[in-house]
Amino acid sequence: MAVELPAIDIEHDDLFTVFELCQALPKPPSENTRWRWVRKGVCGVKLPAAKVNGVWCTTRHAFAAFLRAQSDAQTERVSA
């Protein structure tokens, strides 16, 4: 079951590269993992992002919502 996260608005939202936002994580994911989050998703959850000048960008809000939804989906999968 896919989870719908809010879309980002590249004209009005403050954008950050996915790489920048991942640097705040205890163990930043690899480039392949970041690509998978955006293109394929994890546990039915995709990171809302837009490619700007060849770089994947998203918002802090979308990134936090993705991490929450991904964590919830993994918790549900383990407890099922």
C-alpha positions as CSV (number, residue, x, y, z in Angstrom):
1,M,0.0,0.0,0.0
2,A,1.5,3.3,-1.1
3,V,1.5,6.3,1.3
4,E,0.8,9.7,-0.2
5,L,3.0,12.5,1.1
6,P,2.3,16.2,0.4
7,A,3.8,17.4,-2.9
8,I,6.4,20.0,-2.9
9,D,6.0,23.4,-4.6
10,I,9.3,24.4,-6.2
11,E,8.1,28.0,-6.8
12,H,7.2,28.7,-3.1
13,D,8.8,26.1,-0.8
14,D,12.4,26.4,0.6
15,L,14.3,23.6,-1.2
16,F,17.3,21.7,0.1
17,T,19.2,19.0,-1.7
18,V,18.4,15.5,-0.5
19,F,22.1,15.1,0.2
20,E,22.1,18.2,2.5
21,L,19.1,16.9,4.5
22,C,20.6,13.5,4.9
23,Q,23.8,14.9,6.4
24,A,21.8,15.6,9.6
25,L,21.0,11.8,10.0
26,P,23.1,9.7,12.4
27,K,24.3,7.6,9.5
28,P,23.8,9.4,6.1
29,P,22.6,7.0,3.4
30,S,24.5,6.3,0.3
31,E,23.8,8.0,-3.1
32,N,22.0,4.8,-4.3
33,T,19.8,4.8,-1.2
34,R,18.8,8.5,-1.7
35,W,18.0,7.8,-5.4
36,R,15.9,4.8,-4.4
37,W,14.0,6.9,-1.8
38,V,13.0,9.4,-4.6
39,R,12.5,7.0,-7.6
40,K,11.2,3.8,-6.1
41,G,10.4,4.5,-2.4
42,V,10.7,2.2,0.6
43,C,7.9,0.1,2.0
44,G,5.4,2.0,-0.3
45,V,6.7,5.4,0.7
46,K,8.4,7.8,-1.8
47,L,10.3,10.9,-0.9
48,P,8.6,13.9,-2.6
49,A,11.4,15.6,-4.6
50,A,12.0,17.6,-7.7
51,K,15.2,17.6,-9.9
52,V,16.6,21.2,-9.9
53,N,19.7,21.8,-12.1
54,G,20.3,18.0,-12.1
55,V,20.1,17.6,-8.3
56,W,17.2,16.1,-6.3
57,C,15.7,18.6,-3.9
58,T,12.9,18.5,-1.3
59,T,11.7,20.4,1.7
60,R,12.5,19.8,5.3
61,H,8.8,19.1,5.9
62,A,8.6,16.5,3.1
63,F,11.8,14.9,4.3
64,A,10.5,14.6,7.9
65,A,7.2,13.3,6.7
66,F,9.0,10.7,4.6
67,L,11.1,9.5,7.5
68,R,8.0,9.3,9.8
69,A,6.0,7.4,7.2
70,Q,8.9,5.1,6.4
71,S,9.4,4.3,10.0
72,D,5.7,3.7,10.6
73,A,5.5,1.4,7.5
74,Q,8.5,-0.6,8.7
75,T,7.1,-0.9,12.2
76,E,3.7,-2.2,10.8
77,R,5.6,-4.7,8.6
78,V,7.5,-6.1,11.5
79,S,4.5,-6.4,13.8
80,A,2.4,-8.1,11.1
